[in-house]
């Protein structure tokens, strides 16, 4: 190879390597987010197992009062806060790689995809459950929250204030029932309504907004702005991060697997 060509090749090949290296550094995953999501997944699986034991009359538990009610709400809070934090990280990355005019469509598609999975769960539970099928559950709420959250992604303190207000309104609405069913997705619960999984926008979209506040406070320009000791190399951390990185598919398949396992082990 002629000397001039060799110099040209080395300059541009090294530049491309630097660009790829910088891209990887800029768009890295934050292991602590995956870790927390993985912990939330384990808590969810535990609750689903307890629900299945109760549903199949293997071991009777009151899952909707006392400790277990606090437990399931804590799981929900973890998931929805992480949705908000993850949206800020995704937004800080996406606005560097996509045209500004394409961003709303991107988040609309992402939200609709998750909402469609929620509709699939609605259909399956409508077929297999005698009562209490899922009308507006976790995935429905996350999908719509992703769409609604887009205009708020560049705010910080406004999200915290609005989030607190929406949570407060949602908690008040829980004390009332209404004659109409059309706004059950928003938090207006009709008389006699029951669903095994129900997460209306009020208060849960408020929790997402608080998560956006946390994300914009703790992570700026896709960089962590606080000190954190690196535990990402530990085996337990890698395992929990694996769960967190695959949380959606685990959410979709864990309940059928658990229900089948409990049925074959304790009922048949």
Secondary structure by P-SEA (a helix, b strand, c coil): ccaaaaaaaaaaaaaaaaaaaaaaaaacccaaaaaaaaaaaaaaaaaaaaaaaaaaccccccccccaaaaaaaaaaaaaaaaaaaaaaaaaaaaaacccccaaaaaaaaaaaaaaaaaaaaaaaaaaccccccccccaaaaaaaaaaaacccccccaaaaaaaaaaaaaaaaaaaccccccccccccccccccccccccccaaaaaaaaaaaaaaaaaccccccccccccccccaaaaaaaaaaaaaaaaaacaaaaaaaaaaacccc
